[in-house]
Amino acid sequence: MSEYQTPKDRAYVRTLIDAAKKEAEAFLQLKYTAERSDGTIPVKYRELMSVAVALTTQCAYCIESHIQNAVEAGATREEIAETVFIAAALRAGGAVGNGLLAMRLFEEATSGK
C-alpha cells in the first residue's frame, strides 16, 4: 500500500453509506447536530468547536471540512490559530488528568509490595 488517507478515498462515501444505511443515517443525524444553523450557538462558534474536536481526534477529513465551514461562517486565521492552541492545551490537560489516574493505579499496584 503506497498511501493511507487520501482525498481519493472520498470516492467510497456512497459505498460506505450503502453498506450500512441505518448506521450512516444515525451518523449523519449526529453530523447535523454539529453543523445545524438553527441552534442557540452561532454557526461560527459551532464550527470552531468542531475544528477543536477534529484536531484532538486527528480526523484529517473532519479538520478539512470544519475549517472550510468555519471560514464560510466568518472565522479568521487568528480564531483558527487560537482554536488550535486551545485544543492542544485541553488535550494535554487530558493527559495530565489521566496521569492522576496512572499515579493512583501505580500506588494500588505497588501497595502490597
C-alpha positions, 0 to 999 in steps of 0.5 A: 500500500503506497498511501493511507488517507487520501482525498481519493478515498472520498470516492467510497462515501456512497459505498460506505453509506450503502453498506450500512444505511441505518448506521450512516443515517444515525451518523449523519443525524449526529453530523447535523447536530454539529453543523445545524444553523438553527441552534442557540450557538452561532454557526461560527462558534459551532464550527470552531468547536468542531475544528477543536474536536477534529484536531484532538481526534486527528480526523484529517477529513473532519479538520478539512471540512470544519475549517472550510465551514468555519471560514464560510461562517466568518472565522479568521486565521487568528480564531483558527490559530487560537482554536488550535492552541486551545485544543492542544492545551485541553488535550494535554490537560487530558493527559495530565488528568489521566496521569492522576489516574496512572499515579493512583493505579501505580500506588494500588499496584505497588501497595502490597509490595 
